Amino acid sequence: MGNLRVSDLSQSFAREDGSELTVLDHLAFDVEDKEFVCILGSSGCGKTTLLRMIAGLDTARNGSIVLDGEAITGTSPKIGMVFQEYSLFPWRTVIDNIAFGLEMKGMPREERYRIADRFLALVNLSQFRDSYPSELSGGMRQRVAVARALALDPVLLLMDEPFGALDAQTRNMLQQELLQIWEKTKKTVIFITHSVDEAVFLSDRIIVLTPRPGRICRIFPIELPRPRDRTSVEFARVRRDVLDLINQNCSIQ
Amino acid sequence: MNIRNQTNPHRWLGVLAIVLTLVLWEIVAIFVVNDAFILPSPPDVLSAFIGLIEKGRLILDFRASLVHFAIGLGLALAVGIPVGIAMGWSRRFDAFIDPVIEILRPIPPLAWIPFAIIWFGLTPLSAGFVIFIGSVFPIIINTYSGFRGVPRIFVEAGRMLGCTKGWNQIRFIAFPAALPSVAAGFRIACGVGWMCLVAAELFGVSNNGLGMALWFYYNLHQMDCVVVYMLLLGLTGLAVDMAFRYYMDRHFLKWRTGEVA
């Protein structure tokens, strides 16, 4: 299961001059089990802050985040995360990176390699099993990061602009691969992006945030059947609708 | 991969330079100085070397020095790494211990020689202590800065994967991430320690050792033997450094190949 309920969530940070900077303002939304949700917003709107709180890395000032009936109070193996920056451990080989979480659980070596090999194959990188991250391209590193997050079999996968640093072609390829993986593993996915195109291509629903402080501007279901074709007329129409909405209602007032 | 580490095609030039230096040395010693006390020639040194080996003295001194070095560096590692880790990991411990370290650190290691002798007598431990003083600070400082420099993203990625206990975070994330810096500190410590070794032995902290023997032969005015010990000190220092680098690169820092251009 992977039902997430975010209610009345606010976050603020103390500025140096003592005033409060509100980053997120009374957010509330649900994510259903096995749903693919994109959170779309311009930079600085608090997307990453939101994701870090869902991950249990930060605590909210106000409100609650509940996963399958349990409030999130810290990191948990039920929640996997793919970071925006390269976060693979450079001193570990690809297979040892993927097996890291299993190693923390105390699983014996053979067993964890068996599982890790399966996820390595899932992201089509079996031939790089014993390479170090520095030998991989940016796209490959993020695929390994996906495999590493999935190896612990989380119910919820969080992705923080994971393809942001990649070139357009690689990014499109990885988006397709991610959807295939999602269809095979059936996780709930929350994916952060500032690209409308990416959000429309990937999601069941798009949650659009307003900039500074982040509020929910609109929740936008994408009903296009998968696989989606970026070049199709319908795709272009949906993308335009989302863009129009953002320009009219969700931009800086 | 690994192109940088491949053999430089001009490497023979280095051998040529060594040969030229020896030739120049010989010429200056024979034709310019012509006094084996002021500048012994390479053949003098070679025969002194053979003589010292035959006497069995050389191997004894060599062994004594390595024992001193091992004691000093072993202690420095045993103290320096835990202290550096604790300082790098806990701001509170850092604030607590830092003033003491900053006051002790600038004291030249050789200034500790009187107390080394008073506390430990003329024993290997005494020489080891001076080496310890010299090498412990580079190890502490580099371990500390290595731990301070661990990218937060690694710790957070670890937390997401169930690495939440402090001890595990140090062992599985911070230490490997800091290892290049720790290794660099150890290399500096080796260099400083080796210098302290000679000085400590020279001052008679121990009854044997390369530095001790060097001083002994100077007092006998056997300068060819002095040169033998000088060269041996240099070559041993070089060998220790090379062996360490080879071992570290091979077993622990493989992942860094190709990372830095």
Boltz contact constraints between the chains, C-beta under 6 A:
constraints:
  - contact:
      token1: [A, 57]
      token2: [B, 156]
      max_distance: 6.0
  - contact:
      token1: [A, 75]
      token2: [B, 159]
      max_distance: 6.0
  - contact:
      token1: [A, 75]
      token2: [B, 160]
      max_distance: 6.0
  - contact:
      token1: [A, 77]
      token2: [B, 162]
      max_distance: 6.0
  - contact:
      token1: [A, 81]
      token2: [B, 160]
      max_distance: 6.0
  - contact:
      token1: [A, 85]
      token2: [B, 153]
      max_distance: 6.0
  - contact:
      token1: [A, 87]
      token2: [B, 153]
      max_distance: 6.0
  - contact:
      token1: [A, 87]
      token2: [B, 157]
      max_distance: 6.0
  - contact:
      token1: [A, 90]
      token2: [B, 255]
      max_distance: 6.0
  - contact:
      token1: [A, 91]
      token2: [B, 176]
      max_distance: 6.0
  - contact:
      token1: [A, 91]
      token2: [B, 255]
      max_distance: 6.0
  - contact:
      token1: [A, 100]
      token2: [B, 161]
      max_distance: 6.0
  - contact:
      token1: [A, 101]
      token2: [B, 161]
      max_distance: 6.0
  - contact:
      token1: [A, 101]
      token2: [B, 162]
      max_distance: 6.0
  - contact:
      token1: [A, 104]
      token2: [B, 162]
      max_distance: 6.0
  - contact:
      token1: [A, 104]
      token2: [B, 163]
      max_distance: 6.0
  - contact:
      token1: [A, 132]
      token2: [B, 255]
      max_distance: 6.0
  - contact:
      token1: [A, 134]
      token2: [B, 258]
      max_distance: 6.0
  - contact:
      token1: [A, 134]
      token2: [B, 259]
      max_distance: 6.0
